């Protein structure tokens, strides 16, 4: 399998952490791929019309995107325990994964806006994206006590989202007013899959 990736993408990190947790990491060839909104990448566009990473090319040539689809595919290649719970536990896990991915969508939108030339930035846009992040992190604080002991896809997604906030927006101090979530994250971040995929630079 080939994974188009960027080392600082939190969505790529989620896939890599899932690959480590499922024991499939050695079957994946990483293909460095730079994608930005202002610099097209024709090579990535040929495999993913959204021109985004991650994109996974399977051994039989099928291309999968984005991170929730790739993670579930990887999970399908291995036995128990599954990252995606079965039965009634499945839906809360998928919902929390969507919540974590939403944190990332908003945080990345904010970062891209802040990278624009000063005269082109919209402070109101930045404020709206940050409000989404704050509301979602507050929601996670309220329900972190329901996280199970087994590692599941929502925990990986939440861990990667909070790690991205530390990486790009440490000054926001998301841990303030969220002591339970902070304790959970500080423990989860010590997992080998999270340590190995921690963004640098």
Secondary structure as GFF3:
##gff-version 3
##sequence-region A 1 201
A	DSSP	beta_strand	2	5	.	.	.	ID=ss1
A	DSSP	alpha_helix	10	22	.	.	.	ID=ss2
A	DSSP	three_ten_helix	25	27	.	.	.	ID=ss3
A	DSSP	beta_strand	29	32	.	.	.	ID=ss4
A	DSSP	alpha_helix	42	47	.	.	.	ID=ss5
A	DSSP	beta_strand	55	57	.	.	.	ID=ss6
A	DSSP	beta_strand	63	64	.	.	.	ID=ss7
A	DSSP	alpha_helix	67	76	.	.	.	ID=ss8
A	DSSP	alpha_helix	89	115	.	.	.	ID=ss9
A	DSSP	three_ten_helix	118	120	.	.	.	ID=ss10
A	DSSP	alpha_helix	123	143	.	.	.	ID=ss11
A	DSSP	three_ten_helix	144	146	.	.	.	ID=ss12
A	DSSP	alpha_helix	153	169	.	.	.	ID=ss13
A	DSSP	three_ten_helix	170	172	.	.	.	ID=ss14
A	DSSP	alpha_helix	179	188	.	.	.	ID=ss15
A	DSSP	alpha_helix	192	196	.	.	.	ID=ss16
###
